[in-house]
């Protein structure tokens, strides 16, 4: 009986070690979006137009890019259900503005309340946006969703506002 219990315990310990060895390290996950960042329009030749900018959920939103002339914050971050703050509020505002019909259809009529609280309605709306773009529809805002979805664009010179992807703004990398 002792040998059998010891054998079972050894198998369980080895199985646990295999599961732990196969799990990705926690540091591999994208950091949380803690605020709102912005980027200016970058043309293919490398020049930029500071009058045209896009805003998005970001981590380290106070960190300037290109000495502050290119924007601030990094867009390779994540938001999940229960996240709170200005990054969530920017995501809610962006989905309401850039995906109004998709959000209304997902929520049965109303738009999201931009309250900075990533609840079930925000997740439902985000899943609908992800399905619209035919990307993984896990209801989590991460680097793939950030790169794929359209974000709020403002042109300070002509008073224009609209929606554009970060790639179309000239930011195709993983962290901005």
C-alpha positions, 0 to 999 in steps of 0.5 A: 500500500505504501509503495502504491501511494508513493508511486501515485504521489511521484506521478502527480509530482511529475505531471505537475512539473510538466504542466508548469514547464509548459506554461508561458512565463507571466512576464510574456503577457502584455502589460496592462494598458494604464492610460491613453497614448497618442501617435502622430501620422507617419508617412512612408518616407519617414516624415510625420505630421504632428497635426494628425494624431490617433489616440488609443489605450496605452501603457506608460502613457507618459513616455514620449516617443521620438523625443515627444514629437512622435507621440507618447505611450506604448500600444502593445498592452492588454485590457481584460474584463475587470480592468479599470481606468482611462485605457478602458474608457478610451477603448469604450469611446473608440468602439462607440465612435468607430464601431457604432453599428457593431456595438449597437447590434451586440448590445441590442441598441444602446452604446457603451457607457464610457465609464472606464470599467471593463464589464460584461457589456464592454467585453460583449462589444469587443468580441463583436469588434473582433468578429467584425475583423475576423480575429480571435474573439476572446473579448480581451484587448491585446496587441492583435486587437490594437493593431487590427481595430480602428482608433479615433483619429483627429486632424487638428489642422482641418478639424477632421475626426475619423477612425484609422488603424495604427498600421495605417498611421505608420506604426506597424510594429509591436509596441509603437 
